[in-house]
């Protein structure tokens, strides 16, 4: 019976591991696209990356998007919040 107690995981270690996983799960990423000129594809690249992340099952939130009336850019907003 004593050998069974020796193989049990340390509850404090398990709790610390769970806290670390919870912290990582709540951490998000912010991407900023810089460019010197208008019309070089920053918004298009950002929305393409957002679509790929969304399709991979990641949560994606968009703050503001200026499509400049471009149909292809507007289409990349489909399905994103």
Chimera marker file (.cmm) of the C-alpha trace (Angstrom):
<marker_set name="trace">
<marker id="1" x="0.000" y="0.000" z="0.000" r="1" g="1" b="0" radius="0.5"/>
<marker id="2" x="2.926" y="2.334" z="0.705" r="1" g="1" b="0" radius="0.5"/>
<marker id="3" x="4.261" y="1.926" z="-2.860" r="1" g="1" b="0" radius="0.5"/>
<marker id="4" x="0.982" y="3.250" z="-4.313" r="1" g="1" b="0" radius="0.5"/>
<marker id="5" x="1.341" y="6.489" z="-2.383" r="1" g="1" b="0" radius="0.5"/>
<marker id="6" x="4.868" y="6.956" z="-3.730" r="1" g="1" b="0" radius="0.5"/>
<marker id="7" x="3.668" y="6.931" z="-7.369" r="1" g="1" b="0" radius="0.5"/>
<marker id="8" x="0.908" y="9.511" z="-6.949" r="1" g="1" b="0" radius="0.5"/>
<marker id="9" x="1.619" y="12.894" z="-8.542" r="1" g="1" b="0" radius="0.5"/>
<marker id="10" x="2.309" y="15.851" z="-6.279" r="1" g="1" b="0" radius="0.5"/>
<marker id="11" x="-0.941" y="17.894" z="-6.098" r="1" g="1" b="0" radius="0.5"/>
<marker id="12" x="0.962" y="21.175" z="-5.805" r="1" g="1" b="0" radius="0.5"/>
<marker id="13" x="2.960" y="20.375" z="-8.946" r="1" g="1" b="0" radius="0.5"/>
<marker id="14" x="-0.218" y="19.489" z="-10.838" r="1" g="1" b="0" radius="0.5"/>
<marker id="15" x="-1.891" y="22.725" z="-9.745" r="1" g="1" b="0" radius="0.5"/>
<marker id="16" x="1.136" y="24.773" z="-10.829" r="1" g="1" b="0" radius="0.5"/>
<marker id="17" x="1.149" y="23.035" z="-14.221" r="1" g="1" b="0" radius="0.5"/>
<marker id="18" x="-2.550" y="23.824" z="-14.717" r="1" g="1" b="0" radius="0.5"/>
<marker id="19" x="-1.995" y="27.466" z="-13.787" r="1" g="1" b="0" radius="0.5"/>
<marker id="20" x="0.782" y="27.712" z="-16.378" r="1" g="1" b="0" radius="0.5"/>
<marker id="21" x="-1.415" y="26.177" z="-19.082" r="1" g="1" b="0" radius="0.5"/>
<marker id="22" x="-4.281" y="28.520" z="-18.185" r="1" g="1" b="0" radius="0.5"/>
<marker id="23" x="-1.998" y="31.533" z="-18.485" r="1" g="1" b="0" radius="0.5"/>
<marker id="24" x="-0.742" y="30.417" z="-21.903" r="1" g="1" b="0" radius="0.5"/>
<marker id="25" x="-4.303" y="29.795" z="-23.104" r="1" g="1" b="0" radius="0.5"/>
<marker id="26" x="-5.308" y="33.361" z="-22.220" r="1" g="1" b="0" radius="0.5"/>
<marker id="27" x="-2.354" y="34.972" z="-23.964" r="1" g="1" b="0" radius="0.5"/>
<marker id="28" x="-3.159" y="36.444" z="-27.367" r="1" g="1" b="0" radius="0.5"/>
<marker id="29" x="-1.036" y="37.905" z="-30.110" r="1" g="1" b="0" radius="0.5"/>
<marker id="30" x="-1.171" y="41.306" z="-31.698" r="1" g="1" b="0" radius="0.5"/>
<marker id="31" x="0.096" y="41.692" z="-35.245" r="1" g="1" b="0" radius="0.5"/>
<marker id="32" x="0.818" y="45.064" z="-36.728" r="1" g="1" b="0" radius="0.5"/>
<marker id="33" x="1.495" y="45.485" z="-40.433" r="1" g="1" b="0" radius="0.5"/>
<marker id="34" x="3.611" y="48.485" z="-41.370" r="1" g="1" b="0" radius="0.5"/>
<marker id="35" x="4.049" y="49.887" z="-44.847" r="1" g="1" b="0" radius="0.5"/>
<marker id="36" x="5.174" y="53.179" z="-46.281" r="1" g="1" b="0" radius="0.5"/>
<marker id="37" x="2.675" y="53.402" z="-49.128" r="1" g="1" b="0" radius="0.5"/>
<marker id="38" x="-1.032" y="52.929" z="-49.632" r="1" g="1" b="0" radius="0.5"/>
<marker id="39" x="-2.098" y="50.040" z="-51.833" r="1" g="1" b="0" radius="0.5"/>
<marker id="40" x="0.898" y="47.765" z="-51.234" r="1" g="1" b="0" radius="0.5"/>
<marker id="41" x="-1.206" y="44.970" z="-49.721" r="1" g="1" b="0" radius="0.5"/>
<marker id="42" x="-1.011" y="45.399" z="-45.935" r="1" g="1" b="0" radius="0.5"/>
<marker id="43" x="-4.729" y="44.887" z="-45.348" r="1" g="1" b="0" radius="0.5"/>
<marker id="44" x="-4.908" y="42.053" z="-47.863" r="1" g="1" b="0" radius="0.5"/>
<marker id="45" x="-1.953" y="40.276" z="-46.179" r="1" g="1" b="0" radius="0.5"/>
<marker id="46" x="-3.419" y="40.814" z="-42.711" r="1" g="1" b="0" radius="0.5"/>
<marker id="47" x="-6.809" y="39.426" z="-43.692" r="1" g="1" b="0" radius="0.5"/>
<marker id="48" x="-5.221" y="36.462" z="-45.464" r="1" g="1" b="0" radius="0.5"/>
<marker id="49" x="-3.298" y="35.611" z="-42.291" r="1" g="1" b="0" radius="0.5"/>
<marker id="50" x="-6.474" y="36.069" z="-40.241" r="1" g="1" b="0" radius="0.5"/>
<marker id="51" x="-8.389" y="33.687" z="-42.508" r="1" g="1" b="0" radius="0.5"/>
<marker id="52" x="-5.662" y="31.040" z="-42.222" r="1" g="1" b="0" radius="0.5"/>
<marker id="53" x="-5.638" y="31.359" z="-38.421" r="1" g="1" b="0" radius="0.5"/>
<marker id="54" x="-9.449" y="31.170" z="-38.322" r="1" g="1" b="0" radius="0.5"/>
<marker id="55" x="-9.464" y="28.051" z="-40.524" r="1" g="1" b="0" radius="0.5"/>
<marker id="56" x="-6.886" y="26.499" z="-38.176" r="1" g="1" b="0" radius="0.5"/>
<marker id="57" x="-9.382" y="26.916" z="-35.322" r="1" g="1" b="0" radius="0.5"/>
<marker id="58" x="-7.908" y="30.010" z="-33.698" r="1" g="1" b="0" radius="0.5"/>
<marker id="59" x="-10.096" y="32.843" z="-32.446" r="1" g="1" b="0" radius="0.5"/>
<marker id="60" x="-9.651" y="35.942" z="-34.592" r="1" g="1" b="0" radius="0.5"/>
<marker id="61" x="-11.023" y="39.395" z="-33.802" r="1" g="1" b="0" radius="0.5"/>
<marker id="62" x="-10.735" y="42.356" z="-36.138" r="1" g="1" b="0" radius="0.5"/>
<marker id="63" x="-10.932" y="45.916" z="-34.864" r="1" g="1" b="0" radius="0.5"/>
<marker id="64" x="-11.145" y="48.152" z="-37.930" r="1" g="1" b="0" radius="0.5"/>
<marker id="65" x="-10.650" y="47.362" z="-41.602" r="1" g="1" b="0" radius="0.5"/>
<marker id="66" x="-10.560" y="49.934" z="-44.392" r="1" g="1" b="0" radius="0.5"/>
<marker id="67" x="-11.169" y="48.040" z="-47.635" r="1" g="1" b="0" radius="0.5"/>
<marker id="68" x="-10.909" y="51.148" z="-49.838" r="1" g="1" b="0" radius="0.5"/>
<marker id="69" x="-13.792" y="49.670" z="-51.816" r="1" g="1" b="0" radius="0.5"/>
<marker id="70" x="-11.725" y="46.729" z="-53.049" r="1" g="1" b="0" radius="0.5"/>
<marker id="71" x="-13.924" y="43.683" z="-53.639" r="1" g="1" b="0" radius="0.5"/>
<marker id="72" x="-11.100" y="41.161" z="-53.039" r="1" g="1" b="0" radius="0.5"/>
<marker id="73" x="-10.272" y="42.739" z="-49.681" r="1" g="1" b="0" radius="0.5"/>
<marker id="74" x="-13.948" y="42.785" z="-48.638" r="1" g="1" b="0" radius="0.5"/>
<marker id="75" x="-14.289" y="39.106" z="-49.517" r="1" g="1" b="0" radius="0.5"/>
<marker id="76" x="-11.489" y="38.238" z="-47.062" r="1" g="1" b="0" radius="0.5"/>
<marker id="77" x="-13.690" y="39.504" z="-44.206" r="1" g="1" b="0" radius="0.5"/>
<marker id="78" x="-16.165" y="36.635" z="-44.695" r="1" g="1" b="0" radius="0.5"/>
<marker id="79" x="-16.592" y="34.596" z="-41.515" r="1" g="1" b="0" radius="0.5"/>
<marker id="80" x="-14.403" y="36.849" z="-39.326" r="1" g="1" b="0" radius="0.5"/>
<marker id="81" x="-15.644" y="38.780" z="-36.308" r="1" g="1" b="0" radius="0.5"/>
<link id1="1" id2="2" r="1" g="1" b="0" radius="0.2"/>
<link id1="2" id2="3" r="1" g="1" b="0" radius="0.2"/>
<link id1="3" id2="4" r="1" g="1" b="0" radius="0.2"/>
<link id1="4" id2="5" r="1" g="1" b="0" radius="0.2"/>
<link id1="5" id2="6" r="1" g="1" b="0" radius="0.2"/>
<link id1="6" id2="7" r="1" g="1" b="0" radius="0.2"/>
<link id1="7" id2="8" r="1" g="1" b="0" radius="0.2"/>
<link id1="8" id2="9" r="1" g="1" b="0" radius="0.2"/>
<link id1="9" id2="10" r="1" g="1" b="0" radius="0.2"/>
<link id1="10" id2="11" r="1" g="1" b="0" radius="0.2"/>
<link id1="11" id2="12" r="1" g="1" b="0" radius="0.2"/>
<link id1="12" id2="13" r="1" g="1" b="0" radius="0.2"/>
<link id1="13" id2="14" r="1" g="1" b="0" radius="0.2"/>
<link id1="14" id2="15" r="1" g="1" b="0" radius="0.2"/>
<link id1="15" id2="16" r="1" g="1" b="0" radius="0.2"/>
<link id1="16" id2="17" r="1" g="1" b="0" radius="0.2"/>
<link id1="17" id2="18" r="1" g="1" b="0" radius="0.2"/>
<link id1="18" id2="19" r="1" g="1" b="0" radius="0.2"/>
<link id1="19" id2="20" r="1" g="1" b="0" radius="0.2"/>
<link id1="20" id2="21" r="1" g="1" b="0" radius="0.2"/>
<link id1="21" id2="22" r="1" g="1" b="0" radius="0.2"/>
<link id1="22" id2="23" r="1" g="1" b="0" radius="0.2"/>
<link id1="23" id2="24" r="1" g="1" b="0" radius="0.2"/>
<link id1="24" id2="25" r="1" g="1" b="0" radius="0.2"/>
<link id1="25" id2="26" r="1" g="1" b="0" radius="0.2"/>
<link id1="26" id2="27" r="1" g="1" b="0" radius="0.2"/>
<link id1="27" id2="28" r="1" g="1" b="0" radius="0.2"/>
<link id1="28" id2="29" r="1" g="1" b="0" radius="0.2"/>
<link id1="29" id2="30" r="1" g="1" b="0" radius="0.2"/>
<link id1="30" id2="31" r="1" g="1" b="0" radius="0.2"/>
<link id1="31" id2="32" r="1" g="1" b="0" radius="0.2"/>
<link id1="32" id2="33" r="1" g="1" b="0" radius="0.2"/>
<link id1="33" id2="34" r="1" g="1" b="0" radius="0.2"/>
<link id1="34" id2="35" r="1" g="1" b="0" radius="0.2"/>
<link id1="35" id2="36" r="1" g="1" b="0" radius="0.2"/>
<link id1="36" id2="37" r="1" g="1" b="0" radius="0.2"/>
<link id1="37" id2="38" r="1" g="1" b="0" radius="0.2"/>
<link id1="38" id2="39" r="1" g="1" b="0" radius="0.2"/>
<link id1="39" id2="40" r="1" g="1" b="0" radius="0.2"/>
<link id1="40" id2="41" r="1" g="1" b="0" radius="0.2"/>
<link id1="41" id2="42" r="1" g="1" b="0" radius="0.2"/>
<link id1="42" id2="43" r="1" g="1" b="0" radius="0.2"/>
<link id1="43" id2="44" r="1" g="1" b="0" radius="0.2"/>
<link id1="44" id2="45" r="1" g="1" b="0" radius="0.2"/>
<link id1="45" id2="46" r="1" g="1" b="0" radius="0.2"/>
<link id1="46" id2="47" r="1" g="1" b="0" radius="0.2"/>
<link id1="47" id2="48" r="1" g="1" b="0" radius="0.2"/>
<link id1="48" id2="49" r="1" g="1" b="0" radius="0.2"/>
<link id1="49" id2="50" r="1" g="1" b="0" radius="0.2"/>
<link id1="50" id2="51" r="1" g="1" b="0" radius="0.2"/>
<link id1="51" id2="52" r="1" g="1" b="0" radius="0.2"/>
<link id1="52" id2="53" r="1" g="1" b="0" radius="0.2"/>
<link id1="53" id2="54" r="1" g="1" b="0" radius="0.2"/>
<link id1="54" id2="55" r="1" g="1" b="0" radius="0.2"/>
<link id1="55" id2="56" r="1" g="1" b="0" radius="0.2"/>
<link id1="56" id2="57" r="1" g="1" b="0" radius="0.2"/>
<link id1="57" id2="58" r="1" g="1" b="0" radius="0.2"/>
<link id1="58" id2="59" r="1" g="1" b="0" radius="0.2"/>
<link id1="59" id2="60" r="1" g="1" b="0" radius="0.2"/>
<link id1="60" id2="61" r="1" g="1" b="0" radius="0.2"/>
<link id1="61" id2="62" r="1" g="1" b="0" radius="0.2"/>
<link id1="62" id2="63" r="1" g="1" b="0" radius="0.2"/>
<link id1="63" id2="64" r="1" g="1" b="0" radius="0.2"/>
<link id1="64" id2="65" r="1" g="1" b="0" radius="0.2"/>
<link id1="65" id2="66" r="1" g="1" b="0" radius="0.2"/>
<link id1="66" id2="67" r="1" g="1" b="0" radius="0.2"/>
<link id1="67" id2="68" r="1" g="1" b="0" radius="0.2"/>
<link id1="68" id2="69" r="1" g="1" b="0" radius="0.2"/>
<link id1="69" id2="70" r="1" g="1" b="0" radius="0.2"/>
<link id1="70" id2="71" r="1" g="1" b="0" radius="0.2"/>
<link id1="71" id2="72" r="1" g="1" b="0" radius="0.2"/>
<link id1="72" id2="73" r="1" g="1" b="0" radius="0.2"/>
<link id1="73" id2="74" r="1" g="1" b="0" radius="0.2"/>
<link id1="74" id2="75" r="1" g="1" b="0" radius="0.2"/>
<link id1="75" id2="76" r="1" g="1" b="0" radius="0.2"/>
<link id1="76" id2="77" r="1" g="1" b="0" radius="0.2"/>
<link id1="77" id2="78" r="1" g="1" b="0" radius="0.2"/>
<link id1="78" id2="79" r="1" g="1" b="0" radius="0.2"/>
<link id1="79" id2="80" r="1" g="1" b="0" radius="0.2"/>
<link id1="80" id2="81" r="1" g="1" b="0" radius="0.2"/>
</marker_set>
